[in-house]
Amino acid sequence: AGFLHFDAILSGYGARFSMDREERGRGKSAALRLYGTHFETVLENTGFASRSPHRQPMYKAPVAWVKPDLITSAKEEESSQSESMFDQLFGRNKKQDEMDKEFEILKQQINLPSKRIGGWDPLCEDVLTWLPPTPRFLADATLLLFRFTLNGTIGHNNVRWDDLRNAWEAYFDIHNKYSNEPPNFCPLVSLSACIIMPPSEAGGDRIGSGSLSRGLHKLGKLLNLGNASNPEESKAIREIVAESSPSFWLPNTDGTESEWKGIVHDIHSAIEGVDPDESDVNQSDQDVYRLRYNGWIFDSRPILEHAIVYAACKAGDIESLSIARGICSRGVTLRTMSPEEWWRYSIVLGLLGDQVASEDAWNTSIN
């Protein structure tokens, strides 16, 4: 199952590298286009974005996958030989008008019209080119969109979060029909779902002592992910978060500072391998250190560290900012040429009062 949607997974890695060198909060994001092409399209075409998964393909396979008839008349064969290579490749022949008559133009709410066929039996190539999202696919999409939100590429009320929430709910509706257990085969699936779902429903409370899933869920809840007031505007490629939410990386002053501080403690203690649950007297050392060297954390640790730094900046206390400074210091050491690492470091240093070092780090990030 790890190779399903492998092109989307690789595109997600490419989006991370592209995001690392983008101007944050200014609405210019090539990485967001990669998300729309490889993740958002799959959610919409399979019905998971609206929590109504299709039971079979709703679209025919691309023309290149359709096998032409083996029996053709001499006249048709002669005309096909006179066509150019591009006409044969893209299927632009004399029967194009007849093919277009099979399609019905449907307009689905705010989506653009799309070609869709009704009353047909899918063939093998139609099924193989149509794949519903896998749990790993949803996990990668969630973590990537989470990264977009934390660095200011999109706002917290972006409608893409509503689509992901619907997709996760549709997945767990299917999963719970066949199993009463959470998807333990991949901890990253449960933890990613906890950003927008309760840990008890996603199974994240069974990973370690549950502090990592608890911290991620609190973070998603405080950010109020989704709930777009204007879906069309919140789904635009160009969303200038720096103007709509200029203080999205500055400390909160609405009385939630202690909650942000708790998020820093929960996530940091979990990914560093010190994840004790004082209320569980029967907890073994194996449970406490379960999260330290598991292979899945290599894929998600940079995003989890980004979440810790963001939560520390929102908390604004010295203890949380000191943890964030340690993470940023290690980040600029390991990734010296990363503009985002230096940009994040400059914010933390500024909040700690080291203005000179903050300006130096900011200058490094733009040079």
Phi, psi and omega in degrees: 000343182291341181266354176289136183057034183295330177295323178291321179296316178294323177295328176296320175295319178297323178295325178296316179294320179294320180295330181298335185243019179263157176281116188282138173080005184253006175079012179250102185218108171285333180295325180293330176292324175297320177297316181296323183285318190257342181245307184297322180297320180295317181297321182284318184288340180260357179084357181291333181294336179250012180060033175224074185301138176286142180276348179205166180301138177259359181226147175286160180296157176305154185303324182296339181269347184279126182275124180290162179296141181282332182260115178226152179286162181297326181292318178294323180293321179293320180291326180291328179290334181280351180283155179284168180296322182290325177295320179290323182293316183263005174073026181269082179240191184288343180269010183298320179296322178292323178294322181295335182289341179286341186267148176240126181279118180244141176245118185252099177051242185270356182283157177288157178302145182223153178278124183216143184249138177244150177070048180218155179261121181298139175269178182300315182291334176292320181288318185289338177263006177233113182231126174292159182295135176273165177303319179295322177299314180295323178296315179295320179296320181293314180295322179293317178292327175297319178293320176302320183289318184290330181262006172088013177289321175230162178277164183290339181263022181294139185292344176299331177292324176296320178297318179293321178298317178297321180295317179296317180296321177295320179296314182289333173299318179288317183297318184288345176289333186246350182206142176266357181260149176290167180288079183288346183293342180215099181303329182297330179295310181295319182292321179294319180295333181294343179296327183235003179227153177299139180302329180294330179276326183273346180088006180290339180288351179263002180262115186064224176267359179092002183290326180294313178294325179294317179294318180294321180293320177298319180297314178296325180289319179292327178284344181054057185295133181089213180056050183288134177280328178230094186302323184295317180287323184284352179255008181288152178293319183263104180232110187272088183290329181298334178268320181284327179224074185295342183252029186289348175244009182261158183301145178282150177232025183254017178088008180258014183300320181294326178292320177295322178296321177296325177296317178301315181295315184296311185287318183294317180295329182285310185284342176273359176090000177252093188230060184279150174244103187295336182282344181258100184284342182265008183289133182269166177297329179295322178291323183294318185257021184297330188270000192289306189239019177295141187298329184296336186288340177296330181282329187250347185303317179302322180287322177295321177294323176298322178294322179297314181296319179297314180296323178296320178294324178289328178287313174081003180271161186296319182298313181293319180293329177293320175297317179296322180295320178297320179294316181292322179297319177292325181294315181287340176284318181280330182232073186297328185265017181268113179298323183292322178299316180290323178297316179295320179297323181295324179293315181296316179297322178296318179291335176277353177096002180268081188292322182296311179295326178295317179293322178296318179294322179293318177297324177294325183290335182257356180253000000 
